[in-house]
């Protein structure tokens, strides 16, 4: 099975590539749309600022790739910033349009809960996932549910039907896994999330191989 990692100049490409290889995948890291679309599934990684990432996707001509991904029902997994880019808009350093695959708005943690108690921003470290439902690609929920987050922004105003799992931070319900059709997003880093991260990534890959990774 061949997995394409979308290289637009921003992302934790090496760690994602190595995690996929450890799970037995052939990996293509590329910005070439034809080569990427020939893969069995795609991964959109991301580290950095939302507006910089969207600019890079425009500059590399990769924006059109996502229309083709949706049209052909090819499985796509967005990781961390890569998940946030799948939403409609972000307020990070201004107001920016995203890819619009998921309904919703990327908002910054305020750093204070409704009672005025401060909490740390960014949300960094291990947190437990709570599953709203089981995705099509996961036949059994993991026993170990702690995953590793590093982010200052989170998805809000999303379609509740797209929410798979969330974590609680401060008084915020942070979407951790989302899915709409053939597109899945993980706010945390599965490749850095120990037993649970490997479990989730492995099951997504197995579902891709079986052709059942979509709703």
N, C-alpha and C positions, 0 to 999 in steps of 0.2 A: 504494500500500500504506500502511495506517495502523497506526502503532505507538503503543500506550498506555504512558506512563511513569507508574508508580504513585506518586502524591504523598501520602505519609503524614507529611510535615513533616520528614523527615530524608533528605537525599540530595543528590548533586551533579546536581540536575535540569537546570541550565542547560547544563553541558558535555555531558551525555548528549543533551539535546534538540538542541543545535547539531550534534553529531556525526551524529545520525540525519538531520537536515535536509540536511547536506552530502552524505549518501549517497542523497538523493532521496526520503526518506520524508515522509509527512504525519505529524505528531506531535501526540498528545493528552496533555497533562499533567493528570491528574485524580485525584480520590479517589472518583468516582462509579462504583460497580460495574457498573451497566448500560452506561454509556458505555465503560468499559474492556473489558468482555466483547464489545462490538461491534467492537473492533479486531482486526486480523489476528494480532497478537502483543503480548506485554506485557514490559516491563522493570521489574525491582525494583532500584532503585539503593540506595545506603546509605552514609552517613558518620556515625561516632559510635559510641556504645556499644550493645551487643546488647540489654540490658534496656530501654533507652530506646526503641529501635526497636520491640521487641515491644509495649511499652506503647502506643506511638502506633498500631500496627496494631490493637490491641484497642480503643483509644479512638475510632478513626475507623470501626470496624465492618468493617475490611478483611480480617480473619482469614478470614471466610467466602468471600472472593474466591478464595482459593487452593484450596479444595475444589472450587469450580466450574471453576477452571483445569484441575485434574487430571481432573475428570469429563468435561470437554468436549474434552480433549486439545489445548488451546490452547497454542501455544509461549510459554514464559516464560524470560527470561534474568535471573538475579540477578547483580549486579555488586558486588564487594568485600564490604561488610557485608551487602549484599543476597544474596550467595551464602551467607554464614554463617547467615543467618536460615532458610535452607531445610533446615538440619540439625535433629537432634532436641533437642540441649541445648548450652548454653554455660556455661563457668565464669567468664566475665567479670564481675567484681565480685559474685560470689555463684554461685548456681546457677539457671539460667533455661531454661525450655522454649522450643524453637524451633517452626518450622512442621512439622517432621517429614517432609518429603518425601523427604529423603535420610537414610539411617542414618548416625549418626556424632555426634561430640562435638567442640565447639569449645574448644580448649585454648590457653593462653598459651605463647609461646616462653619457655624457661627462661633463655636468655641464656648458657648454658654447654653445651658439647658433652660427649660421654661421656668425654673425656679431661680435662675440667675447663677447657678453653680457652674464654674468653669470646667472645661475638659480640654485635653490636649489636641491641638491640630498641628500636624496631620494625624489622621487615624493610622497609627503605625504599630504593627505587631500582630500577635495571634488573637483571633476572635472566633467564636463558634458560630457555625451556620445553623439557621433554623429553616426547615424546608416548608414552604407553603404548599408545595405539591411535588410530585416526582416527575422529572422530565422524561421524554420518550426514550432517551438514550441511557437511562439509568434504571436497571431492573430491580435494584435493591439499594436502599439508602445506606451510606457509609456509617459504620459504628463510630469511628473517630471523625469528628466534624470540625476540628480547629484548622483554620487556614490563615495565611499570612497576608495582611493588608498593608499597603503604603499609599495613601492618597489623602488629599485635602478637599476633594470635590466628590459629590455623589449624585446619583440619579433621583429625580423627584418627578411628581406629576405624571408618572408612567401608567400605562394600562395594567391594571392588576392581573389581568389574564396572562401577561407576559412574565410575571414574577415567579421564579422557581424557589429561590432561597434568599435569606437576608441575614444580616447580623445587626445587633443593637449596639449603638455607641453614643454615649451621652443620652439624650432622649430621642435620638434619630434612628429610624429603621433604615438601614443601609442595604439597598439591593446588592446581593452578592452574586447571584446567578439569574440571568434572564434568558428567555427563549421565545422567538417568534418564527414559526416555520422552520426554515433551514438555518437560521442564524441564532447562535448562542453567544452570550457574553458572560465573562467572569471578572468581577471587579478585583479580586485577589489574584495572586500569582500562583497558579497551580504547580508550576515547575519549582517553586520555592516553599511549598506548603506541606512538606513531609508526606506522611502516610495518606492523609485525606486528599491532598492535591494530586498525588500519583493515582489514587483510586478514581477520582473524577475524570482526569485526563485519559486514563486507560479505558474507562467505560465509554467516554465520548468517541475515542478512536475505534473501539470495537463496534459501536453502533454505526459509525461511518463505513466500516468494512462490510457490515451486514446490510447497509442501505436503510437503516432505521433511525438515523440521527435527526430527522425532521418531524415536525408535527403533522 
